[in-house]
Amino acid sequence: MPHEGDSSELLALINRRRSVAPKRLRPPGPTPTELAAMIDAALSAPDHGGLRPWRIIQVADSGRQRLAAAFVEAKRRRTPDVPQAILARERDKALHAPTLLVVCARPRGDRADIPAYEQLIAVGAAVQNLLLAAHVLGYGASLLSGEKARDPLVRACLGVALDEILVGFLSIGSIATPSPPRPPQHADAFFPSGAMRQHQP
């Protein structure tokens, strides 16, 4: 049983986590050892059947410019008259964060006992553990998706297979400017005391 002080500190740390947009990040990013610790945290997430229906790609510095060009071209194809300022922001999304990871899901169809939705829950749990590990280590991070995650040009640039879902782009780095505070959340608003007793047949 953990010490009460330790558990309170851990819960407070979890509750303080905020998504930090790439534009709010700066170098340095996590070291290889720290990044491995984040992946270890992802691997410890709940995963029915231990299928691990996901993989994580690290976009190397040498590939950032190619990905940035793919972001820009994909946006231009979707919106031919897009302003240059928006294209510049698209490019920056591939370049700004010190560390950029790509999360891919590949639900397996050979396990009737573990439906696809359960496997996607496992992917989400892995991402959340990775985000929490980044927060514990003092880094800001966020997962972004949007149209670019479904764009064939971007998927091809990253080598995402046809049977994979590009879940999103995970940016990690030191925090240059914190995210705005989030309004306090209270459990009673979502999980009223005695609700289970009230709904028992």
N, C-alpha and C positions, 0 to 999 in steps of 0.2 A: 504494500500500500504506500503510495507516494506521500511525502510529508505535505501537510496542508499548505504551507507556505510555497513549496515548489509547485504544487498543482495550481494555486491561485496565480502565480507568476506566469505559468504556461498558458492558462486560459486568457489572461490579460494580453499576452503576446499575440495569441491567435486573434483576439478581438481587435487588436490594433492594426492588423494587416490591411493594406489598401492596395489596389491596383495602381501602378505608377506608369503613366504613358511613356513611350519612348522619348518624346521630346523633353521629358523631365529627368532623363538619365544622363549620366556622364561616366567617363572612365574613372577608376578601373572597373572592369567586370570581374566575375569570379575567377579564381585560379583553377587550374585543372583539378586540383584536389577538392576544392569547394564544389565545382560543377559535378564531380563524381559523387559527392555527398548528396547533392540534390537529386541525382538520378537514383541513388540508393533509396532515398525517401520515396520517390515515385514507385520504385519496385516493391516497396512495403505496403502499398495501398491495397485496400480490399479488391479481390479479383476472383470471382467465382470460377472454380475449376483451374485457377492458375494458368489461364490461356494467354495472358499478356497480349491482348489484341491491339497493341500499339507499338509504335517505334518513334524515336526522336532523332531528328537530323540536326546537327550543328552546321550552320552556314559559315564556312571559313571566310576569313578576310578576303581571300582571293576570289570568292564567289559573290561577294556583296554587290559589286558593280553590275554583274550580270543579272542578279535578282532585282536590283534597282531598275535596270533597263526593262526587265520583264514587267515590273509593277507599272511603269510609265506606259509602256506599249499596250498593256492590257487595259488600262484606264482609257487610253486614247481610242482603242477599238470599241469599248463599250459606250464612250461618250465622245464622239468626234470633235465637238466644239468646246471641249473642256478648257478652262483658262490655264495659262502656264503656271500660275501660283498653285493651283491644285495639283498639277503634275509634279511640281517641285516638292510638295508635301508627300506625294506618293513615293517619290524617290527617297526622301529622307527617312521614310518608315523602314527601308531596308538598310540604311546606313547609320542611323543615329545611335542605336543601342550598342554598348560594348560587346554584348553577347546576344546572338540571335539563334533561337532554336525553332524548329518546325515540328509540330506534333501531328502524327498521322495515325489514323485508326484503321484496323483491318479486321472487322468482325468475322469470325469463322462460322461457316454454314454447316459444318459437319458435327455440331453438337446440339441436337434437338433439345437437350435438357438445359442448355444455357442460351436463351434467345438473344438476338442481336441487341435488344435494348439493355439487357444486363451487361453485355460486353461493353457497350458505350458508357454505361455508368462506371465501369472499371476504368475506362480511359479518363473520364472526368475526375475520378478519385485520384488517379496518378498525377494528373495536372495539378490538382489542388495540393497534394503533398509536396510537389516540386515548388509551387509558389510559396507554401509555408516555409519550406527549407530555405529558400532564398531570403525570405523575411527574417528568419531566425539568424541567418548569417550576416544580416545588415544590409542586404541589397533590396532595391526596388525591382518589381517585375510586373508584367501584365501579359495577358493572352488576348490577341486581336485576331479577328477572322474577317468577315465581310465578303464582298464579291470576289476579291482577289484570291481567296482561298478556294474558290470553285472555278477559277479561270483556267482553261486548258493550257494557255501559254505559261502561266506561273507554275502550274503543276508539272509541266514538261521540263521547265528550267530546274526544278528541284528533284526530278526523277521520281515523282509520286506515281505509283502504279494505278492502273485503271480500277482495281478492286479496293483501293484505299480511299479513305476520306481524309482530306487535309483539314484537320480540326482547327488549326490556327498557328499564329506566329507568336512565340514567347520571347519577349525582350527582357533582358536582365542587365542591371548595371548599378553603379552607385547613384544615390539620389541627389540630384542637383537642386531641385525644388520639390518639396513634398506635395502630394495630392491634397486637394481641399478636404477638410474634415467631413466625415459622413455623419448625418443625423443619428443620434443614438437609437439603437434597436432594443426592444424589450421582448423577452420570450412570451410574456402573457398575451401579447397581441397576436401571436401566431400559434401558441400552444396553451390555451386557457387551462388553468388548474381545474382538475376534475372532469375534463372533457371526455376522457375515456369512460368514466363512470356514467356520464350522461348519455352516451351513445351505445351502451351495452343493451342487447336485446332483452 
